[in-house]
Amino acid sequence: LTEISASKAYYPTNPEDFKKQVEEVAENHKGSAYYISGSPGFVKTTKIMLSSLGVKKSKIKSDNFLGY
């Protein structure tokens, strides 16, 4: 098991920057697990994006923040 520690923080300011960052991470860290947390819409669209990039559903965990 390989552990990746965050050494940088990214704060995308628009959807295009976020998508670009997700694509880069998915490409450079194949086989990694992903944890998504946020509003139901954000979680859903991010899961779809990761799946379209070839990330297995078993590698995607999520937590919806209700009330957004």
Number of C-alpha atoms within 10 A of each C-alpha: 4 5 6 8 6 7 5 5 6 9 8 12 8 8 9 10 13 15 14 11 15 15 15 11 11 19 13 9 10 12 12 16 14 16 11 15 13 15 14 16 12 14 19 14 11 20 21 13 16 19 15 11 14 12 20 16 13 8 13 16 13 15 12 15 13 8 6 8
